[in-house]
Amino acid sequence: QVQLVESGGGLVQAGGSLRLSCAASGTVFRINAMGWYRQAPGKERELVATITSGGSTNYVDSVKGRFTISRDNAKNTVYLQMNSLKPEDTAVYYCNANALPYDSSIPRNYWGQGTQVTVSS
């Protein structure tokens, strides 16, 4: 199994920046991709950004040009650099890993505990 621990959330004014970190530990056969999701009150959890094992990235349209996902394989850590933050970015941000366990042929999702990001206007 994979354990994911997020950090770096906080309170920031609109236009400011935050950098989220997600440290992964544990054992699986293969991690297909990792990403960041967010969930605001009253809304469904949405995909923010993903990065594959090969380094390809994708972003939801609303954060393109403002957020950057990256990884440090040596540290087993994924980052989300968030610039030009807007109040609508306020949410709990969750780290996600899509991985294939040793004892299954079906990939599964692993989730961190979430970190709160609040952007004031």
Biopython code that builds the backbone (N, CA, C, O; Angstrom):
import numpy as np
from Bio.PDB.StructureBuilder import StructureBuilder

atoms = [
    (1, "GLN", "N", (0.822, -1.183, 0.000)),
    (1, "GLN", "CA", (0.000, 0.000, 0.000)),
    (1, "GLN", "C", (0.866, 1.246, 0.000)),
    (1, "GLN", "O", (2.058, 1.204, 0.304)),
    (2, "VAL", "N", (0.233, 2.353, -0.349)),
    (2, "VAL", "CA", (0.911, 3.635, -0.409)),
    (2, "VAL", "C", (0.281, 4.575, 0.606)),
    (2, "VAL", "O", (-0.941, 4.679, 0.708)),
    (3, "GLN", "N", (1.126, 5.246, 1.344)),
    (3, "GLN", "CA", (0.673, 6.294, 2.240)),
    (3, "GLN", "C", (1.114, 7.640, 1.681)),
    (3, "GLN", "O", (2.258, 7.800, 1.254)),
    (4, "LEU", "N", (0.207, 8.598, 1.686)),
    (4, "LEU", "CA", (0.465, 9.916, 1.148)),
    (4, "LEU", "C", (0.232, 10.953, 2.232)),
    (4, "LEU", "O", (-0.800, 10.939, 2.904)),
    (5, "VAL", "N", (1.181, 11.843, 2.398)),
    (5, "VAL", "CA", (1.084, 12.883, 3.407)),
    (5, "VAL", "C", (1.292, 14.230, 2.742)),
    (5, "VAL", "O", (2.360, 14.500, 2.192)),
    (6, "GLU", "N", (0.264, 15.079, 2.792)),
    (6, "GLU", "CA", (0.343, 16.406, 2.201)),
    (6, "GLU", "C", (0.784, 17.436, 3.234)),
    (6, "GLU", "O", (0.584, 17.265, 4.437)),
    (7, "SER", "N", (1.382, 18.494, 2.741)),
    (7, "SER", "CA", (1.743, 19.618, 3.577)),
    (7, "SER", "C", (1.834, 20.864, 2.707)),
    (7, "SER", "O", (1.877, 20.771, 1.480)),
    (8, "GLY", "N", (1.863, 22.016, 3.340)),
    (8, "GLY", "CA", (2.060, 23.259, 2.625)),
    (8, "GLY", "C", (0.836, 24.131, 2.477)),
    (8, "GLY", "O", (0.934, 25.247, 1.966)),
    (9, "GLY", "N", (-0.312, 23.651, 2.909)),
    (9, "GLY", "CA", (-1.508, 24.467, 2.827)),
    (9, "GLY", "C", (-1.464, 25.616, 3.819)),
    (9, "GLY", "O", (-0.605, 25.672, 4.699)),
    (10, "GLY", "N", (-2.402, 26.520, 3.656)),
    (10, "GLY", "CA", (-2.459, 27.663, 4.546)),
    (10, "GLY", "C", (-3.371, 28.737, 4.024)),
    (10, "GLY", "O", (-4.164, 28.518, 3.109)),
    (11, "LEU", "N", (-3.246, 29.903, 4.620)),
    (11, "LEU", "CA", (-4.036, 31.074, 4.256)),
    (11, "LEU", "C", (-3.164, 32.050, 3.492)),
    (11, "LEU", "O", (-2.060, 32.383, 3.922)),
    (12, "VAL", "N", (-3.666, 32.506, 2.359)),
    (12, "VAL", "CA", (-2.916, 33.433, 1.531)),
    (12, "VAL", "C", (-3.886, 34.416, 0.889)),
    (12, "VAL", "O", (-5.046, 34.089, 0.643)),
    (13, "GLN", "N", (-3.403, 35.608, 0.625)),
    (13, "GLN", "CA", (-4.221, 36.603, -0.064)),
    (13, "GLN", "C", (-4.272, 36.320, -1.556)),
    (13, "GLN", "O", (-3.370, 35.699, -2.117)),
    (14, "ALA", "N", (-5.334, 36.782, -2.184)),
    (14, "ALA", "CA", (-5.452, 36.646, -3.630)),
    (14, "ALA", "C", (-4.221, 37.220, -4.314)),
    (14, "ALA", "O", (-3.739, 38.298, -3.966)),
    (15, "GLY", "N", (-3.727, 36.480, -5.286)),
    (15, "GLY", "CA", (-2.516, 36.870, -5.983)),
    (15, "GLY", "C", (-1.256, 36.269, -5.403)),
    (15, "GLY", "O", (-0.189, 36.353, -6.010)),
    (16, "GLY", "N", (-1.368, 35.664, -4.236)),
    (16, "GLY", "CA", (-0.224, 35.064, -3.590)),
    (16, "GLY", "C", (0.058, 33.665, -4.085)),
    (16, "GLY", "O", (-0.572, 33.178, -5.024)),
    (17, "SER", "N", (1.026, 33.023, -3.431)),
    (17, "SER", "CA", (1.475, 31.704, -3.850)),
    (17, "SER", "C", (1.588, 30.753, -2.674)),
    (17, "SER", "O", (1.826, 31.167, -1.539)),
    (18, "LEU", "N", (1.414, 29.482, -2.960)),
    (18, "LEU", "CA", (1.652, 28.407, -2.016)),
    (18, "LEU", "C", (2.275, 27.241, -2.765)),
    (18, "LEU", "O", (2.069, 27.075, -3.967)),
    (19, "ARG", "N", (3.034, 26.441, -2.043)),
    (19, "ARG", "CA", (3.605, 25.235, -2.613)),
    (19, "ARG", "C", (3.204, 24.046, -1.755)),
    (19, "ARG", "O", (3.586, 23.949, -0.589)),
    (20, "LEU", "N", (2.432, 23.146, -2.341)),
    (20, "LEU", "CA", (2.007, 21.945, -1.653)),
    (20, "LEU", "C", (2.988, 20.810, -1.927)),
    (20, "LEU", "O", (3.537, 20.694, -3.023)),
    (21, "SER", "N", (3.193, 19.987, -0.926)),
    (21, "SER", "CA", (4.055, 18.824, -1.062)),
    (21, "SER", "C", (3.289, 17.571, -0.685)),
    (21, "SER", "O", (2.419, 17.603, 0.185)),
    (22, "CYS", "N", (3.611, 16.479, -1.334)),
    (22, "CYS", "CA", (3.002, 15.191, -1.049)),
    (22, "CYS", "C", (4.104, 14.146, -1.020)),
    (22, "CYS", "O", (4.706, 13.835, -2.047)),
    (23, "ALA", "N", (4.359, 13.614, 0.152)),
    (23, "ALA", "CA", (5.384, 12.598, 0.323)),
    (23, "ALA", "C", (4.741, 11.218, 0.323)),
    (23, "ALA", "O", (3.809, 10.961, 1.085)),
    (24, "ALA", "N", (5.237, 10.340, -0.525)),
    (24, "ALA", "CA", (4.698, 8.995, -0.659)),
    (24, "ALA", "C", (5.611, 7.980, 0.001)),
    (24, "ALA", "O", (6.835, 8.083, -0.070)),
    (25, "SER", "N", (5.001, 7.004, 0.639)),
    (25, "SER", "CA", (5.744, 5.905, 1.231)),
    (25, "SER", "C", (4.928, 4.624, 1.092)),
    (25, "SER", "O", (3.730, 4.671, 0.810)),
    (26, "GLY", "N", (5.574, 3.492, 1.288)),
    (26, "GLY", "CA", (4.904, 2.215, 1.153)),
    (26, "GLY", "C", (5.357, 1.480, -0.087)),
    (26, "GLY", "O", (6.298, 1.897, -0.762)),
    (27, "THR", "N", (4.680, 0.376, -0.385)),
    (27, "THR", "CA", (5.081, -0.468, -1.501)),
    (27, "THR", "C", (3.884, -0.842, -2.361)),
    (27, "THR", "O", (2.843, -1.261, -1.855)),
    (28, "VAL", "N", (4.048, -0.686, -3.642)),
    (28, "VAL", "CA", (3.107, -1.169, -4.645)),
    (28, "VAL", "C", (3.922, -1.677, -5.821)),
    (28, "VAL", "O", (5.125, -1.431, -5.907)),
    (29, "PHE", "N", (3.265, -2.383, -6.722)),
    (29, "PHE", "CA", (3.957, -2.880, -7.888)),
    (29, "PHE", "C", (4.367, -1.747, -8.817)),
    (29, "PHE", "O", (5.488, -1.718, -9.326)),
    (30, "ARG", "N", (3.452, -0.821, -9.029)),
    (30, "ARG", "CA", (3.730, 0.280, -9.936)),
    (30, "ARG", "C", (2.802, 1.458, -9.628)),
    (30, "ARG", "O", (1.607, 1.277, -9.395)),
    (31, "ILE", "N", (3.359, 2.639, -9.631)),
    (31, "ILE", "CA", (2.564, 3.854, -9.546)),
    (31, "ILE", "C", (2.393, 4.390, -10.960)),
    (31, "ILE", "O", (3.367, 4.757, -11.618)),
    (32, "ASN", "N", (1.164, 4.433, -11.415)),
    (32, "ASN", "CA", (0.886, 4.876, -12.771)),
    (32, "ASN", "C", (0.947, 6.393, -12.899)),
    (32, "ASN", "O", (1.469, 6.925, -13.878)),
    (33, "ALA", "N", (0.416, 7.071, -11.912)),
    (33, "ALA", "CA", (0.369, 8.521, -11.953)),
    (33, "ALA", "C", (0.085, 9.047, -10.558)),
    (33, "ALA", "O", (-0.414, 8.326, -9.694)),
    (34, "MET", "N", (0.407, 10.299, -10.356)),
    (34, "MET", "CA", (0.050, 10.982, -9.129)),
    (34, "MET", "C", (-0.581, 12.309, -9.496)),
    (34, "MET", "O", (-0.354, 12.843, -10.582)),
    (35, "GLY", "N", (-1.364, 12.829, -8.591)),
    (35, "GLY", "CA", (-2.020, 14.077, -8.894)),
    (35, "GLY", "C", (-2.557, 14.765, -7.663)),
    (35, "GLY", "O", (-2.463, 14.268, -6.541)),
    (36, "TRP", "N", (-3.118, 15.914, -7.916)),
    (36, "TRP", "CA", (-3.756, 16.709, -6.891)),
    (36, "TRP", "C", (-5.213, 16.912, -7.247)),
    (36, "TRP", "O", (-5.548, 17.253, -8.382)),
    (37, "TYR", "N", (-6.070, 16.701, -6.272)),
    (37, "TYR", "CA", (-7.489, 16.982, -6.375)),
    (37, "TYR", "C", (-7.846, 18.025, -5.327)),
    (37, "TYR", "O", (-7.094, 18.253, -4.380)),
    (38, "ARG", "N", (-8.988, 18.648, -5.504)),
    (38, "ARG", "CA", (-9.452, 19.584, -4.497)),
    (38, "ARG", "C", (-10.959, 19.475, -4.350)),
    (38, "ARG", "O", (-11.669, 19.087, -5.278)),
    (39, "GLN", "N", (-11.425, 19.824, -3.170)),
    (39, "GLN", "CA", (-12.847, 19.777, -2.886)),
    (39, "GLN", "C", (-13.230, 20.975, -2.029)),
    (39, "GLN", "O", (-12.725, 21.156, -0.922)),
    (40, "ALA", "N", (-14.124, 21.780, -2.560)),
    (40, "ALA", "CA", (-14.662, 22.918, -1.844)),
    (40, "ALA", "C", (-15.999, 22.528, -1.225)),
    (40, "ALA", "O", (-16.639, 21.588, -1.697)),
    (41, "PRO", "N", (-16.434, 23.229, -0.176)),
    (41, "PRO", "CA", (-17.715, 22.917, 0.451)),
    (41, "PRO", "C", (-18.862, 22.942, -0.550)),
    (41, "PRO", "O", (-19.009, 23.893, -1.319)),
    (42, "GLY", "N", (-19.667, 21.894, -0.534)),
    (42, "GLY", "CA", (-20.809, 21.808, -1.424)),
    (42, "GLY", "C", (-20.495, 21.390, -2.840)),
    (42, "GLY", "O", (-21.393, 21.317, -3.678)),
    (43, "LYS", "N", (-19.239, 21.114, -3.122)),
    (43, "LYS", "CA", (-18.845, 20.718, -4.459)),
    (43, "LYS", "C", (-18.195, 19.340, -4.444)),
    (43, "LYS", "O", (-17.685, 18.883, -3.421)),
    (44, "GLU", "N", (-18.225, 18.699, -5.593)),
    (44, "GLU", "CA", (-17.559, 17.418, -5.729)),
    (44, "GLU", "C", (-16.054, 17.608, -5.857)),
    (44, "GLU", "O", (-15.570, 18.659, -6.279)),
    (45, "ARG", "N", (-15.342, 16.576, -5.484)),
    (45, "ARG", "CA", (-13.900, 16.607, -5.636)),
    (45, "ARG", "C", (-13.545, 16.667, -7.116)),
    (45, "ARG", "O", (-14.089, 15.908, -7.919)),
    (46, "GLU", "N", (-12.637, 17.564, -7.478)),
    (46, "GLU", "CA", (-12.257, 17.723, -8.863)),
    (46, "GLU", "C", (-10.756, 17.555, -9.044)),
    (46, "GLU", "O", (-9.961, 17.849, -8.151)),
    (47, "LEU", "N", (-10.404, 17.083, -10.203)),
    (47, "LEU", "CA", (-8.999, 16.937, -10.554)),
    (47, "LEU", "C", (-8.389, 18.300, -10.829)),
    (47, "LEU", "O", (-8.968, 19.116, -11.547)),
    (48, "VAL", "N", (-7.227, 18.542, -10.260)),
    (48, "VAL", "CA", (-6.505, 19.785, -10.473)),
    (48, "VAL", "C", (-5.338, 19.582, -11.428)),
    (48, "VAL", "O", (-5.208, 20.303, -12.416)),
    (49, "ALA", "N", (-4.497, 18.610, -11.137)),
    (49, "ALA", "CA", (-3.315, 18.367, -11.944)),
    (49, "ALA", "C", (-2.848, 16.940, -11.754)),
    (49, "ALA", "O", (-3.020, 16.362, -10.680)),
    (50, "THR", "N", (-2.263, 16.375, -12.786)),
    (50, "THR", "CA", (-1.710, 15.029, -12.713)),
    (50, "THR", "C", (-0.330, 14.998, -13.341)),
    (50, "THR", "O", (0.009, 15.828, -14.184)),
    (51, "ILE", "N", (0.452, 14.030, -12.916)),
    (51, "ILE", "CA", (1.747, 13.781, -13.530)),
    (51, "ILE", "C", (1.921, 12.273, -13.609)),
    (51, "ILE", "O", (1.755, 11.571, -12.611)),
    (52, "THR", "N", (2.253, 11.777, -14.786)),
    (52, "THR", "CA", (2.404, 10.349, -14.993)),
    (52, "THR", "C", (3.793, 9.891, -14.590)),
    (52, "THR", "O", (4.669, 10.697, -14.278)),
    (53, "SER", "N", (3.971, 8.577, -14.604)),
    (53, "SER", "CA", (5.283, 8.023, -14.296)),
    (53, "SER", "C", (6.334, 8.472, -15.294)),
    (53, "SER", "O", (7.522, 8.511, -14.975)),
    (54, "GLY", "N", (5.902, 8.811, -16.503)),
    (54, "GLY", "CA", (6.811, 9.303, -17.515)),
    (54, "GLY", "C", (7.029, 10.794, -17.490)),
    (54, "GLY", "O", (7.831, 11.318, -18.263)),
    (55, "GLY", "N", (6.323, 11.490, -16.610)),
    (55, "GLY", "CA", (6.521, 12.918, -16.462)),
    (55, "GLY", "C", (5.546, 13.794, -17.214)),
    (55, "GLY", "O", (5.660, 15.019, -17.168)),
    (56, "SER", "N", (4.587, 13.200, -17.907)),
    (56, "SER", "CA", (3.585, 13.996, -18.607)),
    (56, "SER", "C", (2.628, 14.625, -17.605)),
    (56, "SER", "O", (2.269, 14.006, -16.604)),
    (57, "THR", "N", (2.219, 15.850, -17.879)),
    (57, "THR", "CA", (1.356, 16.579, -16.961)),
    (57, "THR", "C", (0.071, 17.018, -17.636)),
    (57, "THR", "O", (0.019, 17.216, -18.850)),
    (58, "ASN", "N", (-0.962, 17.166, -16.824)),
    (58, "ASN", "CA", (-2.238, 17.695, -17.270)),
    (58, "ASN", "C", (-2.821, 18.558, -16.167)),
    (58, "ASN", "O", (-2.581, 18.322, -14.983)),
    (59, "TYR", "N", (-3.590, 19.559, -16.567)),
    (59, "TYR", "CA", (-4.176, 20.501, -15.631)),
    (59, "TYR", "C", (-5.618, 20.786, -16.007)),
    (59, "TYR", "O", (-5.982, 20.781, -17.183)),
    (60, "VAL", "N", (-6.424, 21.033, -15.001)),
    (60, "VAL", "CA", (-7.750, 21.542, -15.263)),
    (60, "VAL", "C", (-7.613, 22.952, -15.831)),
    (60, "VAL", "O", (-6.704, 23.693, -15.458)),
    (61, "ASP", "N", (-8.516, 23.316, -16.729)),
    (61, "ASP", "CA", (-8.379, 24.581, -17.439)),
    (61, "ASP", "C", (-8.258, 25.778, -16.501)),
    (61, "ASP", "O", (-7.534, 26.727, -16.800)),
    (62, "SER", "N", (-8.944, 25.743, -15.398)),
    (62, "SER", "CA", (-8.995, 26.889, -14.512)),
    (62, "SER", "C", (-7.663, 27.209, -13.832)),
    (62, "SER", "O", (-7.501, 28.302, -13.289)),
    (63, "VAL", "N", (-6.712, 26.279, -13.851)),
    (63, "VAL", "CA", (-5.433, 26.529, -13.192)),
    (63, "VAL", "C", (-4.271, 26.586, -14.169)),
    (63, "VAL", "O", (-3.136, 26.828, -13.758)),
    (64, "LYS", "N", (-4.525, 26.373, -15.432)),
    (64, "LYS", "CA", (-3.453, 26.403, -16.416)),
    (64, "LYS", "C", (-2.785, 27.771, -16.440)),
    (64, "LYS", "O", (-3.450, 28.807, -16.454)),
    (65, "GLY", "N", (-1.472, 27.750, -16.445)),
    (65, "GLY", "CA", (-0.715, 28.984, -16.415)),
    (65, "GLY", "C", (-0.453, 29.510, -15.030)),
    (65, "GLY", "O", (0.355, 30.423, -14.862)),
    (66, "ARG", "N", (-1.119, 28.954, -14.022)),
    (66, "ARG", "CA", (-0.948, 29.398, -12.645)),
    (66, "ARG", "C", (-0.343, 28.323, -11.753)),
    (66, "ARG", "O", (0.459, 28.626, -10.869)),
    (67, "PHE", "N", (-0.723, 27.066, -11.979)),
    (67, "PHE", "CA", (-0.256, 25.957, -11.150)),
    (67, "PHE", "C", (0.739, 25.112, -11.937)),
    (67, "PHE", "O", (0.637, 24.990, -13.158)),
    (68, "THR", "N", (1.694, 24.534, -11.228)),
    (68, "THR", "CA", (2.662, 23.641, -11.830)),
    (68, "THR", "C", (2.844, 22.415, -10.949)),
    (68, "THR", "O", (3.157, 22.540, -9.765)),
    (69, "ILE", "N", (2.650, 21.239, -11.518)),
    (69, "ILE", "CA", (2.888, 20.004, -10.794)),
    (69, "ILE", "C", (4.260, 19.475, -11.176)),
    (69, "ILE", "O", (4.650, 19.534, -12.342)),
    (70, "SER", "N", (4.978, 18.967, -10.216)),
    (70, "SER", "CA", (6.303, 18.428, -10.459)),
    (70, "SER", "C", (6.569, 17.292, -9.481)),
    (70, "SER", "O", (5.788, 17.052, -8.560)),
    (71, "ARG", "N", (7.668, 16.607, -9.689)),
    (71, "ARG", "CA", (7.995, 15.487, -8.815)),
    (71, "ARG", "C", (9.490, 15.403, -8.586)),
    (71, "ARG", "O", (10.291, 15.867, -9.399)),
    (72, "ASP", "N", (9.845, 14.808, -7.474)),
    (72, "ASP", "CA", (11.225, 14.503, -7.142)),
    (72, "ASP", "C", (11.250, 13.021, -6.812)),
    (72, "ASP", "O", (10.913, 12.623, -5.697)),
    (73, "ASN", "N", (11.644, 12.213, -7.768)),
    (73, "ASN", "CA", (11.608, 10.770, -7.584)),
    (73, "ASN", "C", (12.530, 10.299, -6.463)),
    (73, "ASN", "O", (12.216, 9.342, -5.757)),
    (74, "ALA", "N", (13.648, 10.963, -6.305)),
    (74, "ALA", "CA", (14.585, 10.580, -5.259)),
    (74, "ALA", "C", (13.974, 10.739, -3.875)),
    (74, "ALA", "O", (14.310, 9.994, -2.954)),
    (75, "LYS", "N", (13.087, 11.699, -3.729)),
    (75, "LYS", "CA", (12.440, 11.954, -2.445)),
    (75, "LYS", "C", (11.031, 11.383, -2.373)),
    (75, "LYS", "O", (10.357, 11.521, -1.352)),
    (76, "ASN", "N", (10.578, 10.739, -3.450)),
    (76, "ASN", "CA", (9.216, 10.208, -3.513)),
    (76, "ASN", "C", (8.189, 11.276, -3.159)),
    (76, "ASN", "O", (7.263, 11.041, -2.381)),
    (77, "THR", "N", (8.371, 12.428, -3.736)),
    (77, "THR", "CA", (7.542, 13.576, -3.399)),
    (77, "THR", "C", (7.017, 14.246, -4.656)),
    (77, "THR", "O", (7.734, 14.393, -5.645)),
    (78, "VAL", "N", (5.762, 14.647, -4.603)),
    (78, "VAL", "CA", (5.120, 15.401, -5.664)),
    (78, "VAL", "C", (4.757, 16.769, -5.124)),
    (78, "VAL", "O", (4.350, 16.901, -3.969)),
    (79, "TYR", "N", (4.904, 17.784, -5.956)),
    (79, "TYR", "CA", (4.662, 19.153, -5.540)),
    (79, "TYR", "C", (3.590, 19.789, -6.410)),
    (79, "TYR", "O", (3.371, 19.391, -7.554)),
    (80, "LEU", "N", (2.941, 20.771, -5.848)),
    (80, "LEU", "CA", (2.034, 21.613, -6.609)),
    (80, "LEU", "C", (2.349, 23.059, -6.267)),
    (80, "LEU", "O", (2.018, 23.540, -5.183)),
    (81, "GLN", "N", (2.989, 23.741, -7.197)),
    (81, "GLN", "CA", (3.276, 25.156, -7.036)),
    (81, "GLN", "C", (2.076, 25.941, -7.523)),
    (81, "GLN", "O", (1.680, 25.820, -8.683)),
    (82, "MET", "N", (1.497, 26.740, -6.652)),
    (82, "MET", "CA", (0.290, 27.485, -6.958)),
    (82, "MET", "C", (0.603, 28.972, -6.901)),
    (82, "MET", "O", (0.925, 29.511, -5.842)),
    (83, "ASN", "N", (0.505, 29.621, -8.038)),
    (83, "ASN", "CA", (0.748, 31.049, -8.143)),
    (83, "ASN", "C", (-0.532, 31.763, -8.547)),
    (83, "ASN", "O", (-1.483, 31.146, -9.026)),
    (84, "SER", "N", (-0.537, 33.068, -8.346)),
    (84, "SER", "CA", (-1.691, 33.894, -8.711)),
    (84, "SER", "C", (-2.985, 33.304, -8.181)),
    (84, "SER", "O", (-3.968, 33.177, -8.911)),
    (85, "LEU", "N", (-2.979, 32.949, -6.922)),
    (85, "LEU", "CA", (-4.129, 32.285, -6.325)),
    (85, "LEU", "C", (-5.355, 33.190, -6.298)),
    (85, "LEU", "O", (-5.256, 34.405, -6.124)),
    (86, "LYS", "N", (-6.497, 32.567, -6.473)),
    (86, "LYS", "CA", (-7.778, 33.246, -6.486)),
    (86, "LYS", "C", (-8.663, 32.693, -5.377)),
    (86, "LYS", "O", (-8.471, 31.556, -4.946)),
    (87, "PRO", "N", (-9.629, 33.481, -4.907)),
    (87, "PRO", "CA", (-10.537, 32.960, -3.879)),
    (87, "PRO", "C", (-11.224, 31.658, -4.278)),
    (87, "PRO", "O", (-11.482, 30.812, -3.423)),
    (88, "GLU", "N", (-11.518, 31.487, -5.547)),
    (88, "GLU", "CA", (-12.154, 30.265, -5.999)),
    (88, "GLU", "C", (-11.247, 29.042, -5.935)),
    (88, "GLU", "O", (-11.707, 27.920, -6.148)),
    (89, "ASP", "N", (-9.968, 29.247, -5.645)),
    (89, "ASP", "CA", (-9.059, 28.127, -5.422)),
    (89, "ASP", "C", (-9.187, 27.556, -4.014)),
    (89, "ASP", "O", (-8.607, 26.513, -3.712)),
    (90, "THR", "N", (-9.931, 28.223, -3.164)),
    (90, "THR", "CA", (-10.099, 27.770, -1.789)),
    (90, "THR", "C", (-10.739, 26.387, -1.758)),
    (90, "THR", "O", (-11.812, 26.179, -2.326)),
    (91, "ALA", "N", (-10.084, 25.453, -1.101)),
    (91, "ALA", "CA", (-10.557, 24.078, -1.037)),
    (91, "ALA", "C", (-9.602, 23.271, -0.176)),
    (91, "ALA", "O", (-8.529, 23.740, 0.204)),
    (92, "VAL", "N", (-10.012, 22.055, 0.122)),
    (92, "VAL", "CA", (-9.096, 21.076, 0.672)),
    (92, "VAL", "C", (-8.440, 20.367, -0.503)),
    (92, "VAL", "O", (-9.121, 19.847, -1.387)),
    (93, "TYR", "N", (-7.134, 20.353, -0.505)),
    (93, "TYR", "CA", (-6.384, 19.746, -1.588)),
    (93, "TYR", "C", (-5.883, 18.374, -1.157)),
    (93, "TYR", "O", (-5.283, 18.226, -0.092)),
    (94, "TYR", "N", (-6.135, 17.377, -1.992)),
    (94, "TYR", "CA", (-5.783, 15.999, -1.697)),
    (94, "TYR", "C", (-4.778, 15.473, -2.704)),
    (94, "TYR", "O", (-4.934, 15.653, -3.911)),
    (95, "CYS", "N", (-3.763, 14.832, -2.201)),
    (95, "CYS", "CA", (-2.820, 14.131, -3.048)),
    (95, "CYS", "C", (-3.387, 12.761, -3.398)),
    (95, "CYS", "O", (-4.018, 12.108, -2.567)),
    (96, "ASN", "N", (-3.159, 12.340, -4.616)),
    (96, "ASN", "CA", (-3.667, 11.063, -5.098)),
    (96, "ASN", "C", (-2.578, 10.297, -5.826)),
    (96, "ASN", "O", (-1.758, 10.874, -6.540)),
    (97, "ALA", "N", (-2.586, 8.998, -5.634)),
    (97, "ALA", "CA", (-1.711, 8.117, -6.395)),
    (97, "ALA", "C", (-2.539, 6.999, -6.991)),
    (97, "ALA", "O", (-3.296, 6.335, -6.283)),
    (98, "ASN", "N", (-2.400, 6.790, -8.277)),
    (98, "ASN", "CA", (-3.023, 5.649, -8.941)),
    (98, "ASN", "C", (-1.957, 4.588, -9.106)),
    (98, "ASN", "O", (-0.972, 4.783, -9.818)),
    (99, "ALA", "N", (-2.160, 3.461, -8.441)),
    (99, "ALA", "CA", (-1.105, 2.463, -8.374)),
    (99, "ALA", "C", (-1.662, 1.061, -8.525)),
    (99, "ALA", "O", (-2.829, 0.798, -8.232)),
    (100, "LEU", "N", (-0.803, 0.170, -8.989)),
    (100, "LEU", "CA", (-1.141, -1.238, -9.122)),
    (100, "LEU", "C", (-0.548, -1.989, -7.948)),
    (100, "LEU", "O", (0.674, -2.041, -7.808)),
    (101, "PRO", "N", (-1.388, -2.577, -7.093)),
    (101, "PRO", "CA", (-0.867, -3.344, -5.959)),
    (101, "PRO", "C", (-0.181, -4.629, -6.406)),
    (101, "PRO", "O", (-0.373, -5.097, -7.529)),
    (102, "TYR", "N", (0.616, -5.183, -5.510)),
    (102, "TYR", "CA", (1.261, -6.455, -5.812)),
    (102, "TYR", "C", (0.257, -7.596, -5.959)),
    (102, "TYR", "O", (0.474, -8.510, -6.754)),
    (103, "ASP", "N", (-0.821, -7.553, -5.214)),
    (103, "ASP", "CA", (-1.764, -8.666, -5.157)),
    (103, "ASP", "C", (-3.018, -8.451, -5.993)),
    (103, "ASP", "O", (-4.032, -9.106, -5.755)),
    (104, "SER", "N", (-2.972, -7.554, -6.961)),
    (104, "SER", "CA", (-4.137, -7.286, -7.779)),
    (104, "SER", "C", (-3.718, -6.849, -9.172)),
    (104, "SER", "O", (-2.650, -6.268, -9.364)),
    (105, "SER", "N", (-4.576, -7.138, -10.139)),
    (105, "SER", "CA", (-4.358, -6.673, -11.501)),
    (105, "SER", "C", (-5.153, -5.413, -11.803)),
    (105, "SER", "O", (-5.143, -4.920, -12.931)),
    (106, "ILE", "N", (-5.837, -4.896, -10.799)),
    (106, "ILE", "CA", (-6.666, -3.713, -10.956)),
    (106, "ILE", "C", (-6.041, -2.547, -10.200)),
    (106, "ILE", "O", (-5.873, -2.624, -8.983)),
    (107, "PRO", "N", (-5.698, -1.478, -10.894)),
    (107, "PRO", "CA", (-5.151, -0.315, -10.196)),
    (107, "PRO", "C", (-6.158, 0.268, -9.221)),
    (107, "PRO", "O", (-7.367, 0.138, -9.415)),
    (108, "ARG", "N", (-5.664, 0.905, -8.183)),
    (108, "ARG", "CA", (-6.514, 1.547, -7.214)),
    (108, "ARG", "C", (-5.946, 2.915, -6.849)),
    (108, "ARG", "O", (-4.765, 3.196, -7.051)),
    (109, "ASN", "N", (-6.805, 3.736, -6.318)),
    (109, "ASN", "CA", (-6.415, 5.070, -5.905)),
    (109, "ASN", "C", (-6.110, 5.121, -4.419)),
    (109, "ASN", "O", (-6.818, 4.536, -3.599)),
    (110, "TYR", "N", (-5.048, 5.830, -4.093)),
    (110, "TYR", "CA", (-4.673, 6.087, -2.715)),
    (110, "TYR", "C", (-4.745, 7.588, -2.477)),
    (110, "TYR", "O", (-4.424, 8.387, -3.358)),
    (111, "TRP", "N", (-5.164, 7.954, -1.291)),
    (111, "TRP", "CA", (-5.412, 9.361, -0.986)),
    (111, "TRP", "C", (-4.689, 9.812, 0.264)),
    (111, "TRP", "O", (-4.553, 9.061, 1.230)),
    (112, "GLY", "N", (-4.230, 11.045, 0.230)),
    (112, "GLY", "CA", (-3.715, 11.679, 1.413)),
    (112, "GLY", "C", (-4.843, 12.218, 2.273)),
    (112, "GLY", "O", (-6.015, 12.112, 1.914)),
    (113, "GLN", "N", (-4.486, 12.795, 3.405)),
    (113, "GLN", "CA", (-5.499, 13.273, 4.344)),
    (113, "GLN", "C", (-6.066, 14.632, 3.969)),
    (113, "GLN", "O", (-7.096, 15.040, 4.505)),
    (114, "GLY", "N", (-5.419, 15.329, 3.073)),
    (114, "GLY", "CA", (-5.863, 16.634, 2.636)),
    (114, "GLY", "C", (-5.191, 17.764, 3.387)),
    (114, "GLY", "O", (-4.833, 17.625, 4.557)),
    (115, "THR", "N", (-5.025, 18.876, 2.711)),
    (115, "THR", "CA", (-4.485, 20.079, 3.329)),
    (115, "THR", "C", (-5.319, 21.270, 2.876)),
    (115, "THR", "O", (-5.628, 21.411, 1.693)),
    (116, "GLN", "N", (-5.674, 22.116, 3.820)),
    (116, "GLN", "CA", (-6.569, 23.227, 3.538)),
    (116, "GLN", "C", (-5.822, 24.378, 2.883)),
    (116, "GLN", "O", (-4.766, 24.799, 3.354)),
    (117, "VAL", "N", (-6.380, 24.876, 1.799)),
    (117, "VAL", "CA", (-5.895, 26.084, 1.148)),
    (117, "VAL", "C", (-7.017, 27.110, 1.171)),
    (117, "VAL", "O", (-8.109, 26.856, 0.665)),
    (118, "THR", "N", (-6.749, 28.252, 1.751)),
    (118, "THR", "CA", (-7.731, 29.318, 1.824)),
    (118, "THR", "C", (-7.149, 30.581, 1.209)),
    (118, "THR", "O", (-6.083, 31.046, 1.613)),
    (119, "VAL", "N", (-7.848, 31.127, 0.241)),
    (119, "VAL", "CA", (-7.408, 32.329, -0.449)),
    (119, "VAL", "C", (-8.394, 33.442, -0.145)),
    (119, "VAL", "O", (-9.572, 33.341, -0.487)),
    (120, "SER", "N", (-7.930, 34.483, 0.483)),
    (120, "SER", "CA", (-8.780, 35.595, 0.854)),
    (120, "SER", "C", (-8.782, 36.653, -0.241)),
    (120, "SER", "O", (-7.792, 36.824, -0.952)),
    (121, "SER", "N", (-9.894, 37.356, -0.371)),
    (121, "SER", "CA", (-10.025, 38.394, -1.377)),
    (121, "SER", "C", (-9.612, 39.744, -0.829)),
    (121, "SER", "O", (-9.659, 40.743, -1.547)),
]
sb = StructureBuilder()
sb.init_structure("model")
sb.init_model(0)
sb.init_chain("A")
sb.init_seg("    ")
for serial, (resi, resn, name, xyz) in enumerate(atoms, 1):
    if name == "N":
        sb.init_residue(resn, " ", resi, " ")
    sb.init_atom(name, np.array(xyz, "f"), 0.0, 1.0, " ", f" {name:<3s}", serial, name[0])
structure = sb.get_structure()
